[in-house]
C-alpha cells in the first residue's frame, strides 16, 4: 500500500489533506509538534500513524521518512506577524526544518515531495495577477523563509533527482482553521468575532485585496500534485488560488450577510510585512495539474461559518 507522510498534520491544511487521503483508504503517517497544530484536529483521523516531533530534528525526519512513498510538507511557522517578531524561529522551522526533511526524504528514496509554498514570496509588487515567472520580492522574514524552501525543493530535484512540487497557496481559509490565535488568518478571525458579536479588526483601510482560496481547492491541488506526471510538474512551482480578487471590506460585508452581524468594524494601522494586493494567475496549474477551483469564495465562507457554528455549539 502507498504510504503518505504529512508534516504539520495537526494543522489546518495538513489535517484536511489527511481526511481526504483517509477517505480514499490510504496509509497516512503524520508528524506534528503542536506549536501551531491542534490535537483536536487529529480526533477524527482514525488509523493514522502519528509521531509527535519536529522537522527541526534530523533524526526525527529520518525516522518518519522510512517506508514513505510521498510527502506533503505542510509544517511551518506560518505567520507574517510572528516572523516579524521572531525571525530566527521562523527560519529554523521553515528553512532548517525543510532542509532536514529533504535530506531524509532523499536517503529514504521517497518518490515525491509536495511543498506548501506561499504567495507572500511575490511581495508587494504592483503587477496583477501574480504569475510564476515573476521575480520574487519577499518582504517579511516569513516570506523569505518560504521562498528559501522553494529553492531547496528545486535544488534537490536538479542535483539529486528527488521529485518535488511547490504549490504557492493564496490566503487559504475554511474548516479547522484556528480563529483564536493572534496569528490566525483574517477570515477566521472575522468569522469568529462576528459570530460572537465582537467587533472585527481590520488592519489598514480595508481596500487591500486577497485571492482567498477555500481549503477544498487546496486539498484537490495537493492530490493532483502527487499524481501528475513528473515531466509536467517535477521541480516546478504553481499558484493555487481562485483568480478572484476580494477586498477585506467586501469580505466583511459578505460575512455580515451570512452571520447577521450589524455592529461596527474597527480599523487599525496596517501591520508591518503585510502586502496591499494579491491575485493569482493559475494558468500553469490548470495546464500541468488539471487544477480548477471547485468551491468559490461565497460558498467557502458559508461552509466555513457552518463549521465554526458547530464548533461553538459543541463547546457550549
C-alpha positions in Angstrom: 0.0 0.0 0.0 1.2 3.5 -0.8 2.2 5.4 2.3 1.9 9.2 2.7 3.7 11.4 5.2 2.1 14.7 6.2 4.2 17.1 8.2 2.2 19.5 10.2 -0.7 17.0 10.2 -2.4 18.6 13.2 -2.6 22.0 11.4 -5.4 23.4 9.3 -4.2 22.3 5.9 -2.4 19.2 6.9 -5.4 17.7 8.7 -7.6 18.4 5.8 -5.3 16.6 3.4 -5.2 13.7 5.8 -9.0 13.5 5.8 -9.0 13.3 2.0 -6.4 10.6 1.9 -8.1 8.5 4.6 -11.4 8.8 2.7 -9.6 7.1 -0.2 -8.3 4.3 2.1 -4.7 5.5 2.0 -2.0 4.7 4.6 -1.1 8.0 6.4 1.7 8.9 8.7 1.7 12.3 10.4 4.2 14.5 12.2 3.5 17.5 14.4 5.0 19.2 17.4 1.7 21.1 18.3 3.3 24.6 18.3 0.6 25.7 16.0 -1.2 22.4 15.3 -4.2 21.3 17.4 -4.7 17.9 19.0 -8.4 18.4 18.3 -7.6 18.2 14.6 -6.4 14.6 15.0 -9.5 13.3 16.8 -11.3 12.2 13.6 -8.2 11.0 11.8 -8.7 7.3 12.6 -5.9 4.9 11.8 -3.1 7.3 11.1 0.5 6.5 12.3 1.2 9.7 14.3 4.6 10.8 15.5 4.9 13.7 17.8 8.1 15.6 16.9 9.7 18.4 14.9 11.2 18.7 11.5 13.9 20.7 13.1 15.3 17.4 14.4 17.2 15.5 11.7 16.8 12.1 13.5 13.0 12.6 13.7 12.9 13.4 10.0 14.9 10.3 9.1 12.6 8.1 11.2 9.3 9.4 9.8 10.5 9.2 6.2 11.3 5.5 6.3 8.9 3.4 4.2 7.2 6.5 2.8 6.3 7.0 -0.8 5.1 10.6 -0.9 5.3 13.6 1.4 3.0 16.5 1.8 5.2 19.1 3.6 2.8 21.4 5.4 4.7 22.0 8.6 5.8 25.7 9.1 5.5 28.6 11.4 3.0 30.2 9.0 2.6 33.8 10.1 3.9 37.1 8.8 3.5 38.9 12.2 5.1 36.1 14.1 8.1 36.2 11.8 8.5 39.9 12.2 8.6 39.5 15.9 10.8 36.4 15.9 12.6 35.8 12.5 15.0 33.3 14.0 12.3 30.8 14.9 10.7 31.2 11.5 14.0 30.4 9.8 14.6 27.4 12.0 11.2 25.8 11.3 10.7 26.8 7.7 14.3 26.7 6.3 16.3 24.3 8.5 13.3 22.1 9.0 12.6 21.9 5.3 16.2 21.1 4.5 16.3 18.3 7.2 13.2 16.8 5.6 14.6 16.9 2.1 17.8 15.2 3.2 15.8 12.5 5.0 13.4 12.0 2.0 16.3 11.6 -0.4 18.0 9.0 1.8 14.7 7.1 2.3 14.1 7.1 -1.5 10.8 9.0 -1.2 9.2 9.3 -4.6 7.9 12.9 -4.4 7.6 15.8 -2.0 4.8 18.4 -2.4 5.7 21.6 -0.6 3.4 24.2 0.8 4.7 27.4 -0.7 3.4 30.9 -0.1 2.1 33.7 -2.3 3.9 36.0 0.2 7.1 35.4 -1.8 5.8 37.8 -4.5 5.9 40.7 -2.0 4.1 43.9 -2.8 4.8 44.1 -6.5 2.1 46.1 -8.3 1.7 43.7 -11.1 -1.6 41.7 -11.0 -2.2 38.9 -11.4 0.8 37.3 -9.9 2.4 34.7 -12.1 5.2 32.2 -11.5 7.6 33.8 -14.0 7.7 37.0 -11.8 10.9 37.6 -9.9 10.1 37.1 -6.2 10.3 40.1 -3.9 9.6 38.9 -0.3 9.0 41.5 2.4 8.7 39.6 5.7 11.0 37.1 7.2 8.2 34.5 6.8 8.1 35.2 3.1 11.9 34.9 2.8 11.9 31.6 4.7 9.1 30.1 2.5 10.9 31.2 -0.7 14.1 29.6 0.6 12.2 26.3 1.0 11.2 26.6 -2.7 14.8 27.0 -3.7 15.8 23.9 -1.7 13.0 22.0 -3.4 14.3 22.9 -6.9 17.8 22.2 -5.8 17.0 18.7 -4.6 15.3 18.0 -7.9 18.1 19.3 -10.0 21.0 17.9 -8.0 19.7 14.7 -6.6 16.7 13.8 -8.8 14.2 13.9 -6.0 10.8 14.8 -7.4 9.4 18.0 -5.8 6.4 20.2 -6.5 5.8 23.6 -4.9 2.3 24.9 -4.5 2.1 28.6 -3.7 -1.0 29.0 -1.6 -3.0 32.2 -1.7 -4.8 33.0 1.6 -6.3 29.7 2.4 -9.4 29.5 4.6 -12.0 27.0 5.8 -13.0 24.5 8.4 -10.4 23.5 11.0 -8.5 26.9 10.8 -7.9 28.1 14.3 -9.6 31.5 14.7 -8.4 32.2 18.3 -4.7 32.8 17.7 -3.3 36.3 17.1 -1.6 34.8 14.1 -4.8 33.3 12.5 -6.0 34.0 9.0 -8.1 37.1 8.7 -11.3 35.3 7.6 -11.1 33.0 10.6 -10.7 36.0 12.9 -13.5 37.9 11.2 -15.9 34.9 11.3 -15.4 34.2 15.0 -15.7 37.8 16.0 -19.0 38.3 14.2 -20.5 35.0 15.3 -19.7 36.1 18.9 -20.9 39.6 18.4 -17.5 41.1 18.8 -16.0 43.9 16.7 -13.8 42.6 13.9 -10.5 44.4 13.5 -9.2 45.4 10.0 -5.6 46.4 9.7 -5.5 49.2 7.1 -8.4 50.8 5.4 -9.9 47.5 4.1 -9.3 48.2 0.5 -6.4 45.8 0.4 -7.4 42.7 -1.5 -6.7 38.9 -1.5 -7.3 35.9 -3.6 -9.0 34.0 -0.8 -8.8 30.2 -1.5 -11.1 27.7 0.1 -9.4 24.7 1.7 -11.1 22.1 -0.6 -9.4 23.7 -3.6 -6.0 23.4 -1.9 -6.6 19.8 -0.9 -7.5 19.0 -4.5 -4.4 20.7 -5.8 -2.2 18.7 -3.4 -3.7 15.4 -4.6 -3.2 16.4 -8.2 0.4 17.4 -7.5 1.1 13.9 -6.2 -0.3 12.1 -9.2 0.7 14.4 -12.0 3.4 13.1 -14.5 6.9 14.0 -13.3 7.7 15.6 -16.7 4.9 18.1 -16.2 5.5 19.1 -12.6 8.8 18.0 -11.0 10.9 20.9 -9.9 8.2 23.4 -10.7 6.1 26.0 -8.9 2.4 26.5 -9.2 0.0 29.2 -7.9 -3.0 27.7 -6.1 -5.9 30.2 -5.9 -9.2 31.1 -7.5 -8.3 34.1 -9.7 -10.9 36.2 -7.8 -9.9 39.4 -6.0 -11.8 40.2 -2.8 -11.1 43.3 -0.6 -11.2 43.0 3.1 -14.2 45.4 3.1 -16.0 43.1 0.7 -15.2 40.1 2.9 -16.6 41.9 5.9 -19.9 42.7 4.0 -20.2 39.1 2.9 -19.8 37.9 6.5 -22.3 40.4 7.7 -24.9 38.9 5.3 -24.1 35.3 6.4 -23.8 36.0 10.2 -26.4 38.8 10.7 -23.8 40.9 12.4 -24.8 44.6 12.5 -22.1 46.0 14.7 -19.2 48.3 13.9 -15.8 47.4 12.3 -12.6 48.7 13.9 -9.9 49.9 11.6 -6.3 50.0 12.9 -2.9 50.9 11.4 -1.5 48.4 8.8 0.8 45.7 10.1 4.5 45.5 9.2 5.1 43.0 6.5 1.6 42.9 5.1 1.1 43.4 1.4 -1.6 45.5 -0.2 -3.0 43.3 -3.0 -2.8 39.7 -4.1 -4.3 38.0 -7.1 -3.1 34.8 -8.8 -2.8 33.7 -12.4 -3.5 29.9 -12.2 -3.0 29.0 -15.8 0.1 26.9 -15.2 -1.7 24.8 -12.5 -4.6 24.4 -15.0 -2.3 23.1 -17.7 0.0 20.9 -15.7 -2.2 19.7 -12.8 -5.6 20.0 -14.4 -6.4 22.2 -11.4 -9.6 24.2 -11.4 -11.2 25.8 -8.3 -14.2 23.8 -7.2 -15.6 26.0 -4.4 -15.9 29.7 -4.9 -15.4 32.4 -2.2 -19.0 32.8 -1.1 -19.7 29.1 -0.8 -16.5 28.6 1.0 -17.5 31.3 3.5 -20.8 29.6 4.0 -19.2 26.2 4.7 -16.7 27.8 7.0 -19.3 29.5 9.1 -21.3 26.3 9.4 -18.2 24.7 10.8 -17.5 27.5 13.3 -21.1 27.5 14.4 -20.9 23.7 15.0 -17.6 24.2 17.0 -19.3 26.9 19.1 -22.3 24.6 19.7 -20.1 21.7 20.7 -18.3 23.9 23.2 -21.4 25.4 24.8 
